[in-house]
Every structure is written in C-alpha cells, then in structure tokens.
Amino acid sequence: MVSKRFGYVRTNLEFVSLHREDMERLVDDALARFRAKTEAADEQLSDEESAKAEKSVRIIMASRFAKAWCELRGVE
C-alpha cells in the first residue's frame, strides 16, 4: 500500500507544487517546537543531531501530506 502511494506522489508534480509551502511551514513549526523543548530542558544538540531531527521531521510531514493526498484521490 505505501509503495503505491509513494510512487504516485513521487511522480505527481502537482502534489509538490500544491503542498510545498504548507509542508515547509509545518516543518518549520515542528522544528521550532522541538528546539524550544530542548532549550527548556537545557539540552544542547550538535549540528549532526539537528540535521537528523530536521530530516526526520521533513519525512514525517511529507508522509502525512502524501497519505492525505492519496486518500483524496483513491490511491491505496
């Protein structure tokens, strides 16, 4: 099921053009919350840890958008 959705979204440029700004905004918001929590806990992240966190958040947000996009279009 996931591979069909992944393939559909990956080849559908409309998805990217319609949702890039929304995804970027969600990623920025999620990362800001994450950074605030780590600062509040008095934790310091290395550049490598920050990069990994950002990559993970981008993947999660893209997956959420892709799932909703495919469900609207009946792609399983």
N, CA, C and O atoms as a CHARMM CRD file, in Angstrom:
* protein
*
  304
    1    1 MET  N      0.82500  -1.18700   0.00000 PROA 1      0.00000
    2    1 MET  CA     0.00000   0.00000   0.00000 PROA 1      0.00000
    3    1 MET  C      0.87300   1.25600   0.00000 PROA 1      0.00000
    4    1 MET  O      0.63100   2.16800  -0.79100 PROA 1      0.00000
    5    2 VAL  N      1.85700   1.32000   0.84900 PROA 2      0.00000
    6    2 VAL  CA     2.69100   2.50200   0.94100 PROA 2      0.00000
    7    2 VAL  C      3.46800   2.72300  -0.34900 PROA 2      0.00000
    8    2 VAL  O      3.62000   3.86400  -0.78500 PROA 2      0.00000
    9    3 SER  N      3.95600   1.66900  -0.95900 PROA 3      0.00000
   10    3 SER  CA     4.76300   1.83900  -2.16100 PROA 3      0.00000
   11    3 SER  C      3.95100   2.41000  -3.31800 PROA 3      0.00000
   12    3 SER  O      4.48100   3.19200  -4.10700 PROA 3      0.00000
   13    4 LYS  N      2.68300   2.03800  -3.43600 PROA 4      0.00000
   14    4 LYS  CA     1.83300   2.61000  -4.46800 PROA 4      0.00000
   15    4 LYS  C      1.66300   4.11200  -4.23400 PROA 4      0.00000
   16    4 LYS  O      1.75200   4.91200  -5.16500 PROA 4      0.00000
   17    5 ARG  N      1.42100   4.47400  -2.98400 PROA 5      0.00000
   18    5 ARG  CA     1.26400   5.89800  -2.65600 PROA 5      0.00000
   19    5 ARG  C      2.55800   6.64900  -2.91500 PROA 5      0.00000
   20    5 ARG  O      2.54800   7.74000  -3.48500 PROA 5      0.00000
   21    6 PHE  N      3.66900   6.06500  -2.49700 PROA 6      0.00000
   22    6 PHE  CA     4.95800   6.71600  -2.68200 PROA 6      0.00000
   23    6 PHE  C      5.21500   6.95500  -4.16600 PROA 6      0.00000
   24    6 PHE  O      5.62600   8.04500  -4.56500 PROA 6      0.00000
   25    7 GLY  N      4.97500   5.95200  -4.96100 PROA 7      0.00000
   26    7 GLY  CA     5.17400   6.08600  -6.40500 PROA 7      0.00000
   27    7 GLY  C      4.26200   7.12000  -7.01800 PROA 7      0.00000
   28    7 GLY  O      4.68400   7.88800  -7.88200 PROA 7      0.00000
   29    8 TYR  N      3.02000   7.14800  -6.58300 PROA 8      0.00000
   30    8 TYR  CA     2.04700   8.11100  -7.10200 PROA 8      0.00000
   31    8 TYR  C      2.47800   9.53900  -6.77400 PROA 8      0.00000
   32    8 TYR  O      2.50000  10.40800  -7.64600 PROA 8      0.00000
   33    9 VAL  N      2.81300   9.76400  -5.52700 PROA 9      0.00000
   34    9 VAL  CA     3.18800  11.11800  -5.10600 PROA 9      0.00000
   35    9 VAL  C      4.50600  11.53300  -5.74700 PROA 9      0.00000
   36    9 VAL  O      4.66900  12.67800  -6.17100 PROA 9      0.00000
   37   10 ARG  N      5.42500  10.61000  -5.81200 PROA 10     0.00000
   38   10 ARG  CA     6.74600  10.90800  -6.36200 PROA 10     0.00000
   39   10 ARG  C      6.68100  11.31800  -7.82700 PROA 10     0.00000
   40   10 ARG  O      7.49800  12.11900  -8.28200 PROA 10     0.00000
   41   11 THR  N      5.72800  10.78400  -8.56100 PROA 11     0.00000
   42   11 THR  CA     5.61700  11.10900  -9.98000 PROA 11     0.00000
   43   11 THR  C      4.55800  12.17300 -10.25800 PROA 11     0.00000
   44   11 THR  O      4.35700  12.55800 -11.41000 PROA 11     0.00000
   45   12 ASN  N      3.88900  12.64600  -9.22900 PROA 12     0.00000
   46   12 ASN  CA     2.83700  13.63100  -9.41900 PROA 12     0.00000
   47   12 ASN  C      3.34000  15.00600  -8.98400 PROA 12     0.00000
   48   12 ASN  O      3.31400  15.33600  -7.79800 PROA 12     0.00000
   49   13 LEU  N      3.79400  15.79900  -9.94000 PROA 13     0.00000
   50   13 LEU  CA     4.36800  17.10000  -9.63300 PROA 13     0.00000
   51   13 LEU  C      3.33300  18.07200  -9.07200 PROA 13     0.00000
   52   13 LEU  O      3.68800  19.03100  -8.38500 PROA 13     0.00000
   53   14 GLU  N      2.06500  17.82900  -9.36000 PROA 14     0.00000
   54   14 GLU  CA     1.01200  18.68600  -8.81300 PROA 14     0.00000
   55   14 GLU  C      1.03700  18.64500  -7.29100 PROA 14     0.00000
   56   14 GLU  O      0.84600  19.67100  -6.63700 PROA 14     0.00000
   57   15 PHE  N      1.27100  17.47200  -6.72800 PROA 15     0.00000
   58   15 PHE  CA     1.34300  17.33000  -5.27100 PROA 15     0.00000
   59   15 PHE  C      2.38900  18.27500  -4.69400 PROA 15     0.00000
   60   15 PHE  O      2.11900  19.01000  -3.74500 PROA 15     0.00000
   61   16 VAL  N      3.56800  18.24900  -5.26900 PROA 16     0.00000
   62   16 VAL  CA     4.65600  19.09200  -4.76400 PROA 16     0.00000
   63   16 VAL  C      4.32100  20.56400  -4.93800 PROA 16     0.00000
   64   16 VAL  O      4.50600  21.35100  -4.00900 PROA 16     0.00000
   65   17 SER  N      3.83800  20.94400  -6.09900 PROA 17     0.00000
   66   17 SER  CA     3.55800  22.35900  -6.33400 PROA 17     0.00000
   67   17 SER  C      2.44600  22.88500  -5.43800 PROA 17     0.00000
   68   17 SER  O      2.47300  24.05000  -5.04000 PROA 17     0.00000
   69   18 LEU  N      1.47700  22.05100  -5.11800 PROA 18     0.00000
   70   18 LEU  CA     0.36500  22.47700  -4.27200 PROA 18     0.00000
   71   18 LEU  C      0.72100  22.51600  -2.79200 PROA 18     0.00000
   72   18 LEU  O      0.19400  23.34900  -2.05400 PROA 18     0.00000
   73   19 HSD  N      1.59300  21.64100  -2.35400 PROA 19     0.00000
   74   19 HSD  CA     1.78700  21.46500  -0.91800 PROA 19     0.00000
   75   19 HSD  C      3.15900  21.83800  -0.37300 PROA 19     0.00000
   76   19 HSD  O      3.38300  21.74000   0.83300 PROA 19     0.00000
   77   20 ARG  N      4.05900  22.25200  -1.20700 PROA 20     0.00000
   78   20 ARG  CA     5.41700  22.56700  -0.74100 PROA 20     0.00000
   79   20 ARG  C      5.39700  23.61700   0.37300 PROA 20     0.00000
   80   20 ARG  O      6.01700  23.40900   1.41600 PROA 20     0.00000
   81   21 GLU  N      4.70800  24.72500   0.17800 PROA 21     0.00000
   82   21 GLU  CA     4.70100  25.79500   1.18400 PROA 21     0.00000
   83   21 GLU  C      4.05900  25.33600   2.49000 PROA 21     0.00000
   84   21 GLU  O      4.55700  25.65300   3.57000 PROA 21     0.00000
   85   22 ASP  N      2.96100  24.59400   2.40100 PROA 22     0.00000
   86   22 ASP  CA     2.31200  24.08600   3.61100 PROA 22     0.00000
   87   22 ASP  C      3.21900  23.12000   4.36100 PROA 22     0.00000
   88   22 ASP  O      3.31200  23.16700   5.58800 PROA 22     0.00000
   89   23 MET  N      3.88500  22.24600   3.61500 PROA 23     0.00000
   90   23 MET  CA     4.79200  21.29900   4.25800 PROA 23     0.00000
   91   23 MET  C      5.95800  22.02700   4.91000 PROA 23     0.00000
   92   23 MET  O      6.34700  21.69500   6.03000 PROA 23     0.00000
   93   24 GLU  N      6.51700  23.00900   4.22600 PROA 24     0.00000
   94   24 GLU  CA     7.63200  23.76500   4.79200 PROA 24     0.00000
   95   24 GLU  C      7.20800  24.49200   6.07000 PROA 24     0.00000
   96   24 GLU  O      7.95900  24.53000   7.04500 PROA 24     0.00000
   97   25 ARG  N      6.01400  25.06100   6.06200 PROA 25     0.00000
   98   25 ARG  CA     5.51200  25.75400   7.24600 PROA 25     0.00000
   99   25 ARG  C      5.35600  24.78700   8.41700 PROA 25     0.00000
  100   25 ARG  O      5.74900  25.10500   9.53900 PROA 25     0.00000
  101   26 LEU  N      4.78500  23.61300   8.16300 PROA 26     0.00000
  102   26 LEU  CA     4.62600  22.61800   9.21900 PROA 26     0.00000
  103   26 LEU  C      5.97300  22.14000   9.75000 PROA 26     0.00000
  104   26 LEU  O      6.14200  21.95200  10.95500 PROA 26     0.00000
  105   27 VAL  N      6.91900  21.94700   8.85500 PROA 27     0.00000
  106   27 VAL  CA     8.25700  21.52500   9.27000 PROA 27     0.00000
  107   27 VAL  C      8.89100  22.60300  10.14400 PROA 27     0.00000
  108   27 VAL  O      9.44500  22.30800  11.20300 PROA 27     0.00000
  109   28 ASP  N      8.80800  23.84400   9.69700 PROA 28     0.00000
  110   28 ASP  CA     9.38800  24.94400  10.47600 PROA 28     0.00000
  111   28 ASP  C      8.74800  25.03900  11.85500 PROA 28     0.00000
  112   28 ASP  O      9.44600  25.22900  12.85100 PROA 28     0.00000
  113   29 ASP  N      7.42400  24.90800  11.91700 PROA 29     0.00000
  114   29 ASP  CA     6.72000  24.96400  13.20400 PROA 29     0.00000
  115   29 ASP  C      7.12500  23.81000  14.12000 PROA 29     0.00000
  116   29 ASP  O      7.36600  24.00600  15.31100 PROA 29     0.00000
  117   30 ALA  N      7.19600  22.60500  13.55100 PROA 30     0.00000
  118   30 ALA  CA     7.56400  21.43000  14.35000 PROA 30     0.00000
  119   30 ALA  C      8.99600  21.55900  14.85900 PROA 30     0.00000
  120   30 ALA  O      9.27600  21.22000  16.00900 PROA 30     0.00000
  121   31 LEU  N      9.89800  22.04100  14.02300 PROA 31     0.00000
  122   31 LEU  CA    11.28500  22.19900  14.44200 PROA 31     0.00000
  123   31 LEU  C     11.42100  23.29200  15.50600 PROA 31     0.00000
  124   31 LEU  O     12.22500  23.16000  16.42900 PROA 31     0.00000
  125   32 ALA  N     10.64900  24.35500  15.38200 PROA 32     0.00000
  126   32 ALA  CA    10.68900  25.41700  16.39100 PROA 32     0.00000
  127   32 ALA  C     10.22500  24.88100  17.74700 PROA 32     0.00000
  128   32 ALA  O     10.81400  25.19400  18.78100 PROA 32     0.00000
  129   33 ARG  N      9.16500  24.07100  17.73100 PROA 33     0.00000
  130   33 ARG  CA     8.68200  23.46500  18.98800 PROA 33     0.00000
  131   33 ARG  C      9.73300  22.52200  19.57100 PROA 33     0.00000
  132   33 ARG  O      9.96800  22.51700  20.78000 PROA 33     0.00000
  133   34 PHE  N     10.35800  21.73000  18.71200 PROA 34     0.00000
  134   34 PHE  CA    11.39400  20.80100  19.14700 PROA 34     0.00000
  135   34 PHE  C     12.57100  21.55100  19.77200 PROA 34     0.00000
  136   34 PHE  O     13.06400  21.17800  20.83700 PROA 34     0.00000
  137   35 ARG  N     13.00800  22.60600  19.09900 PROA 35     0.00000
  138   35 ARG  CA    14.13300  23.39300  19.62300 PROA 35     0.00000
  139   35 ARG  C     13.77500  24.04700  20.95500 PROA 35     0.00000
  140   35 ARG  O     14.59800  24.10000  21.86800 PROA 35     0.00000
  141   36 ALA  N     12.55600  24.54000  21.06000 PROA 36     0.00000
  142   36 ALA  CA    12.11800  25.16900  22.31500 PROA 36     0.00000
  143   36 ALA  C     12.12600  24.15600  23.45700 PROA 36     0.00000
  144   36 ALA  O     12.52400  24.47800  24.57700 PROA 36     0.00000
  145   37 LYS  N     11.68600  22.93600  23.17200 PROA 37     0.00000
  146   37 LYS  CA    11.67900  21.89300  24.20300 PROA 37     0.00000
  147   37 LYS  C     13.09900  21.52400  24.63100 PROA 37     0.00000
  148   37 LYS  O     13.36300  21.34200  25.81900 PROA 37     0.00000
  149   38 THR  N     14.00600  21.41300  23.67100 PROA 38     0.00000
  150   38 THR  CA    15.37800  21.05400  24.03300 PROA 38     0.00000
  151   38 THR  C     16.04200  22.18500  24.81700 PROA 38     0.00000
  152   38 THR  O     16.81100  21.93400  25.74500 PROA 38     0.00000
  153   39 GLU  N     15.74300  23.42600  24.44400 PROA 39     0.00000
  154   39 GLU  CA    16.30300  24.56000  25.18200 PROA 39     0.00000
  155   39 GLU  C     15.72000  24.61900  26.59100 PROA 39     0.00000
  156   39 GLU  O     16.44000  24.89600  27.55000 PROA 39     0.00000
  157   40 ALA  N     14.42100  24.36100  26.71800 PROA 40     0.00000
  158   40 ALA  CA    13.76800  24.38100  28.02700 PROA 40     0.00000
  159   40 ALA  C     14.33600  23.28100  28.93100 PROA 40     0.00000
  160   40 ALA  O     14.40500  23.44300  30.15000 PROA 40     0.00000
  161   41 ALA  N     14.73400  22.17800  28.32800 PROA 41     0.00000
  162   41 ALA  CA    15.31300  21.06900  29.09000 PROA 41     0.00000
  163   41 ALA  C     16.81400  21.27100  29.29800 PROA 41     0.00000
  164   41 ALA  O     17.49600  20.41400  29.85900 PROA 41     0.00000
  165   42 ASP  N     17.31100  22.41000  28.83900 PROA 42     0.00000
  166   42 ASP  CA    18.72600  22.74900  28.97400 PROA 42     0.00000
  167   42 ASP  C     19.62200  21.74600  28.24600 PROA 42     0.00000
  168   42 ASP  O     20.70600  21.40100  28.71600 PROA 42     0.00000
  169   43 GLU  N     19.14900  21.29300  27.09900 PROA 43     0.00000
  170   43 GLU  CA    19.92500  20.35500  26.27800 PROA 43     0.00000
  171   43 GLU  C     20.49800  21.08800  25.07400 PROA 43     0.00000
  172   43 GLU  O     19.87700  22.00400  24.53500 PROA 43     0.00000
  173   44 GLN  N     21.65800  20.68200  24.67200 PROA 44     0.00000
  174   44 GLN  CA    22.30700  21.26700  23.50200 PROA 44     0.00000
  175   44 GLN  C     22.44500  20.17800  22.44300 PROA 44     0.00000
  176   44 GLN  O     22.98400  19.10900  22.72900 PROA 44     0.00000
  177   45 LEU  N     21.96700  20.43300  21.22200 PROA 45     0.00000
  178   45 LEU  CA    22.10600  19.46900  20.13300 PROA 45     0.00000
  179   45 LEU  C     23.31000  19.82800  19.28000 PROA 45     0.00000
  180   45 LEU  O     23.59300  21.00000  19.02800 PROA 45     0.00000
  181   46 SER  N     23.99900  18.81100  18.85100 PROA 46     0.00000
  182   46 SER  CA    25.09900  19.05300  17.90900 PROA 46     0.00000
  183   46 SER  C     24.48800  19.36700  16.54200 PROA 46     0.00000
  184   46 SER  O     23.29700  19.14600  16.32000 PROA 46     0.00000
  185   47 ASP  N     25.30600  19.87900  15.64200 PROA 47     0.00000
  186   47 ASP  CA    24.81900  20.16100  14.28600 PROA 47     0.00000
  187   47 ASP  C     24.31900  18.88700  13.61600 PROA 47     0.00000
  188   47 ASP  O     23.32800  18.90400  12.88700 PROA 47     0.00000
  189   48 GLU  N     25.01700  17.78200  13.87300 PROA 48     0.00000
  190   48 GLU  CA    24.62600  16.48900  13.29300 PROA 48     0.00000
  191   48 GLU  C     23.26000  16.04400  13.82300 PROA 48     0.00000
  192   48 GLU  O     22.41600  15.57700  13.05800 PROA 48     0.00000
  193   49 GLU  N     23.04700  16.19000  15.12600 PROA 49     0.00000
  194   49 GLU  CA    21.75500  15.81700  15.72100 PROA 49     0.00000
  195   49 GLU  C     20.63500  16.70900  15.18900 PROA 49     0.00000
  196   49 GLU  O     19.53000  16.23300  14.93100 PROA 49     0.00000
  197   50 SER  N     20.91800  17.98800  15.02800 PROA 50     0.00000
  198   50 SER  CA    19.92700  18.91600  14.47900 PROA 50     0.00000
  199   50 SER  C     19.55700  18.53900  13.05000 PROA 50     0.00000
  200   50 SER  O     18.38300  18.55700  12.67900 PROA 50     0.00000
  201   51 ALA  N     20.55600  18.20100  12.25800 PROA 51     0.00000
  202   51 ALA  CA    20.31500  17.81500  10.86600 PROA 51     0.00000
  203   51 ALA  C     19.47100  16.54000  10.78900 PROA 51     0.00000
  204   51 ALA  O     18.57700  16.43600   9.94900 PROA 51     0.00000
  205   52 LYS  N     19.75300  15.58300  11.65600 PROA 52     0.00000
  206   52 LYS  CA    18.97500  14.34600  11.69000 PROA 52     0.00000
  207   52 LYS  C     17.53000  14.62300  12.09600 PROA 52     0.00000
  208   52 LYS  O     16.59900  14.06200  11.51900 PROA 52     0.00000
  209   53 ALA  N     17.34700  15.49000  13.09000 PROA 53     0.00000
  210   53 ALA  CA    15.99900  15.83600  13.53800 PROA 53     0.00000
  211   53 ALA  C     15.21700  16.51100  12.41900 PROA 53     0.00000
  212   53 ALA  O     14.04900  16.19700  12.19300 PROA 53     0.00000
  213   54 GLU  N     15.86600  17.44000  11.71700 PROA 54     0.00000
  214   54 GLU  CA    15.19100  18.13600  10.62300 PROA 54     0.00000
  215   54 GLU  C     14.80500  17.16200   9.50900 PROA 54     0.00000
  216   54 GLU  O     13.70300  17.24000   8.96700 PROA 54     0.00000
  217   55 LYS  N     15.70200  16.25700   9.17400 PROA 55     0.00000
  218   55 LYS  CA    15.41300  15.27500   8.12700 PROA 55     0.00000
  219   55 LYS  C     14.21500  14.40500   8.53100 PROA 55     0.00000
  220   55 LYS  O     13.33300  14.14500   7.71200 PROA 55     0.00000
  221   56 SER  N     14.18300  13.96500   9.77300 PROA 56     0.00000
  222   56 SER  CA    13.08300  13.13400  10.26600 PROA 56     0.00000
  223   56 SER  C     11.75400  13.87700  10.20200 PROA 56     0.00000
  224   56 SER  O     10.74300  13.32100   9.77400 PROA 56     0.00000
  225   57 VAL  N     11.76200  15.12700  10.62700 PROA 57     0.00000
  226   57 VAL  CA    10.52700  15.91900  10.60700 PROA 57     0.00000
  227   57 VAL  C     10.04700  16.10800   9.16900 PROA 57     0.00000
  228   57 VAL  O      8.85100  16.00000   8.90000 PROA 57     0.00000
  229   58 ARG  N     10.95300  16.38500   8.25300 PROA 58     0.00000
  230   58 ARG  CA    10.56600  16.56200   6.83500 PROA 58     0.00000
  231   58 ARG  C      9.94000  15.28300   6.27600 PROA 58     0.00000
  232   58 ARG  O      8.94400  15.34200   5.55600 PROA 58     0.00000
  233   59 ILE  N     10.51400  14.14700   6.60200 PROA 59     0.00000
  234   59 ILE  CA     9.98400  12.86800   6.11900 PROA 59     0.00000
  235   59 ILE  C      8.59400  12.62100   6.68800 PROA 59     0.00000
  236   59 ILE  O      7.68700  12.21400   5.96100 PROA 59     0.00000
  237   60 ILE  N      8.42100  12.86300   7.97700 PROA 60     0.00000
  238   60 ILE  CA     7.11800  12.64900   8.62400 PROA 60     0.00000
  239   60 ILE  C      6.05300  13.55600   8.01400 PROA 60     0.00000
  240   60 ILE  O      4.95700  13.09100   7.70200 PROA 60     0.00000
  241   61 MET  N      6.35500  14.82800   7.84200 PROA 61     0.00000
  242   61 MET  CA     5.38400  15.76900   7.28900 PROA 61     0.00000
  243   61 MET  C      5.04000  15.42500   5.83900 PROA 61     0.00000
  244   61 MET  O      3.87400  15.47700   5.44600 PROA 61     0.00000
  245   62 ALA  N      6.03400  15.08000   5.06000 PROA 62     0.00000
  246   62 ALA  CA     5.77600  14.69900   3.67200 PROA 62     0.00000
  247   62 ALA  C      4.90800  13.44900   3.61600 PROA 62     0.00000
  248   62 ALA  O      4.02300  13.34700   2.76700 PROA 62     0.00000
  249   63 SER  N      5.15100  12.50700   4.50400 PROA 63     0.00000
  250   63 SER  CA     4.34400  11.28300   4.54100 PROA 63     0.00000
  251   63 SER  C      2.89600  11.57700   4.89200 PROA 63     0.00000
  252   63 SER  O      1.97800  11.00100   4.30700 PROA 63     0.00000
  253   64 ARG  N      2.69400  12.47200   5.84600 PROA 64     0.00000
  254   64 ARG  CA     1.32200  12.83800   6.22800 PROA 64     0.00000
  255   64 ARG  C      0.58300  13.49400   5.07900 PROA 64     0.00000
  256   64 ARG  O     -0.56900  13.15700   4.80500 PROA 64     0.00000
  257   65 PHE  N      1.23700  14.42800   4.40600 PROA 65     0.00000
  258   65 PHE  CA     0.60700  15.07700   3.26300 PROA 65     0.00000
  259   65 PHE  C      0.34100  14.07800   2.14600 PROA 65     0.00000
  260   65 PHE  O     -0.72600  14.09600   1.53200 PROA 65     0.00000
  261   66 ALA  N      1.31000  13.20600   1.88400 PROA 66     0.00000
  262   66 ALA  CA     1.14600  12.21800   0.82000 PROA 66     0.00000
  263   66 ALA  C     -0.01700  11.28600   1.11200 PROA 66     0.00000
  264   66 ALA  O     -0.78800  10.95400   0.21100 PROA 66     0.00000
  265   67 LYS  N     -0.15000  10.86800   2.34500 PROA 67     0.00000
  266   67 LYS  CA    -1.24600   9.97700   2.72000 PROA 67     0.00000
  267   67 LYS  C     -2.59400  10.65800   2.48100 PROA 67     0.00000
  268   67 LYS  O     -3.49600  10.06400   1.89000 PROA 67     0.00000
  269   68 ALA  N     -2.72800  11.89200   2.93500 PROA 68     0.00000
  270   68 ALA  CA    -3.98900  12.62400   2.74900 PROA 68     0.00000
  271   68 ALA  C     -4.27200  12.85100   1.26400 PROA 68     0.00000
  272   68 ALA  O     -5.41000  12.71000   0.81700 PROA 68     0.00000
  273   69 TRP  N     -3.24900  13.19700   0.51100 PROA 69     0.00000
  274   69 TRP  CA    -3.37100  13.44300  -0.93900 PROA 69     0.00000
  275   69 TRP  C     -3.87400  12.17300  -1.63700 PROA 69     0.00000
  276   69 TRP  O     -4.79900  12.22800  -2.44700 PROA 69     0.00000
  277   70 CYS  N     -3.26500  11.04600  -1.31900 PROA 70     0.00000
  278   70 CYS  CA    -3.64600   9.77800  -1.94800 PROA 70     0.00000
  279   70 CYS  C     -5.04100   9.33600  -1.53400 PROA 70     0.00000
  280   70 CYS  O     -5.79600   8.82800  -2.36300 PROA 70     0.00000
  281   71 GLU  N     -5.39200   9.51700  -0.28600 PROA 71     0.00000
  282   71 GLU  CA    -6.73200   9.14300   0.17000 PROA 71     0.00000
  283   71 GLU  C     -7.79500   9.94200  -0.56700 PROA 71     0.00000
  284   71 GLU  O     -8.84500   9.40100  -0.91300 PROA 71     0.00000
  285   72 LEU  N     -7.53800  11.22700  -0.81300 PROA 72     0.00000
  286   72 LEU  CA    -8.49300  12.04500  -1.56900 PROA 72     0.00000
  287   72 LEU  C     -8.66600  11.56200  -3.00200 PROA 72     0.00000
  288   72 LEU  O     -9.73500  11.71400  -3.59400 PROA 72     0.00000
  289   73 ARG  N     -7.60500  10.97800  -3.55400 PROA 73     0.00000
  290   73 ARG  CA    -7.64400  10.52100  -4.94600 PROA 73     0.00000
  291   73 ARG  C     -7.86900   9.01600  -5.08200 PROA 73     0.00000
  292   73 ARG  O     -7.83000   8.47800  -6.18900 PROA 73     0.00000
  293   74 GLY  N     -8.09900   8.35200  -3.98100 PROA 74     0.00000
  294   74 GLY  CA    -8.40600   6.93500  -4.01400 PROA 74     0.00000
  295   74 GLY  C     -7.22000   6.03800  -4.31800 PROA 74     0.00000
  296   74 GLY  O     -7.39600   4.90600  -4.76600 PROA 74     0.00000
  297   75 VAL  N     -6.02100   6.52900  -4.08100 PROA 75     0.00000
  298   75 VAL  CA    -4.81700   5.72300  -4.30500 PROA 75     0.00000
  299   75 VAL  C     -4.50300   4.98400  -3.01700 PROA 75     0.00000
  300   75 VAL  O     -4.37600   5.59100  -1.95400 PROA 75     0.00000
  301   76 GLU  N     -4.37800   3.67400  -3.12200 PROA 76     0.00000
  302   76 GLU  CA    -4.06600   2.87800  -1.93300 PROA 76     0.00000
  303   76 GLU  C     -2.65800   2.52900  -1.93300 PROA 76     0.00000
  304   76 GLU  O     -2.18800   1.85800  -1.01500 PROA 76     0.00000
